[in-house]
Amino acid sequence: MPVWVAVIVGVALCLFETLLLQLLNIGDFALQLWLPLTLWLAMRKDWASSAFALAFLFFPIEWCAGGRLGLVSFGLLLPFALVRLSGLSVGAASFMTHAMMGAVAAVLHGLSMVLMLVVFDPESAIIPAILWSLWKAAVAGAVITPIFLRGMVRLEDWFLPRGRMSGARGR
């Protein structure tokens, strides 16, 4: 899939999550759809375009998250780097692996945000809130990540080159 499509999907997901939570009047919980998006970008073959897409998505993610500027983006760097170093691909990992990756990424995301706050603002009232919501984020990550990654694989299939026999008879 081209990088520009991944960026458009990322921005659309951020806006969708924000609108959904506003319409349902849910203020204490976020789906954090940027976490599975980060995992999917980390598992792509092309490292440079994935890193570029994630860097481009930092502003829309921060805008939709509504916290301190740079906090959520900083938290995404650790899961992205660890999954990238693991060498996993979306197709090679199972449903259960995706669920565990989502939960672990959510916990790492929260802990890296807490670490940043402890270093730069140790008196912050956000630290206990992040720590208290880690279990909710882990559960949401475990549920949403496999579904999201399966959807992204199907979206990627639309962009695969097809030969002359493509279409109804070629499948």
N, C-alpha and C positions, 0 to 999 in steps of 0.2 A: 504494500500500500504506500502511496506517496506520502511524504511528510506533511504536506499541506492538508491532506485529508485527516491525518491524525490530529493536527492542530485544530481544525474545524470541529472535529468530534469532541476534543477536549474542552473547547470553549462552550460548545452546545451542552455538554454534560454539566459543566459548572453552572451555567444558566438554568438548566433543567432542575438541578438540585436546589438551587436558591429559590426558584419559583415554586417548586413542590413544597418545600418546607414553609414558605410564606403562606401559600394557599391553605395548607393544613394547620397553620398556626403552631408549628413546632419550633420552639426556640432553644431547647436544651440539647437537642440531638442533631447530628449531621451525618449523612450517609458517607461522607468523605469519598466521593467517587473519584477524586484525584489520586487516591492511593492505588486502586487497581489500574488506573491509567498509567501511573508511574511504573508499576510492575510490568505492564504490557510493553511500555517503551523500553524498559531495561532488558526485556527478553527478545527484542528485535535483533536481527543480524547486524544491521548497520549502526554502529555505536555513535558515529558523528551526527547522523541525522536524528537519532533518538535523543541525544543530549541537547541538540539545537531545539527540537520540539519541546522538550521539558523546560528549557530555559525560556522559550517563548511563552509557554503556558504559565510561568510563575506569576505574572501580573494578573491574568484573569482568575487564577486560583486564589491569590491574596485578596482580590476584590470580592470574590464570592464568599470566602471564609470569614471576612469581616473582623479579623483580629489585628494584632500588631503587624505592621508591614515587615515582611521578611521572615516572620516566625514559622509559618506553615511551609514556605518554600525551603527554608533551612532544614526542616524536619523531613522533607522528601529526599534530600540528598543521600542520606545514609541507606534507606531501603533501595534506592536506585543503584547505588554503588555496590551494595552487597549482592543484589540479584544479578547485576551485570558481571561481577566477578565469579559468580557461581556457574555461569555459562548455560543456565537452563533456557530452554525454548518453550514457547507456549504449547506446541504440539507434543513435545516429549514428556511434559509433566502431566500427572493424572489430576482428576477432579479433587481428590483429597490433598494432593500436594498444593494445588492452587488455593484451597481453603486454608491450609496451614500457612502458606506464604502470606495470604491476606491478613490473618490474625497476627503473625509475627511482624509484618510490615506496619500494622496499625500501632502495635506496642512500641516498636522502634521509633516510629514517627513521633509518638507522644513523648517518649523518653528523651529524644534528641531536642524536642521543643523545650522540655523542662530543663535540660542541661544548658541550653542557650539562655533561658531566663535566669537560672541560678548564677551563671557567670555575669550577665549584664544587668540584671535587676533582681537581686536575691530577695527583696521585700515584696515581690509581685504577688498579688492575690490570685493570679491566674494559675499558679503552680498547683495548688491543691485541687482546683477544678479540673485541670488536665489529668492529674494523677487519679482522681476519683472516676473520671470517665474513660479510663484506659480499658476496662473490661467491656464497656459498651462498644468502644471502637474495635476491639478485637473480635467480638461477636459479629458486628456488622461487616468487618473485613472478611471474616471467614465465610459469611453467607453471600456477600455481594461479589467478591473477587472471582470465584469460579464461573458465575453467571456472566459477569462482565467479560472475562477472557474468552469464553465460548462465543459471545456475541462479536467480539473483535476479530476472532478467527473467521467467522462467517462474513464479516464485512471485508476482511482481507481477501477472501475468496472471490469477491466481486471484481477485484482489481488484478487478478491473475491473468496473464496472457493466455488466450485460448487459440487453438488451431482452427483449421477450416471446418472441422467436424463439431464445433461447439454448437450449443443450442439444444433443442429438445432431443434430437437424435444422437448427438455426440456424447451425451451423458450416460 
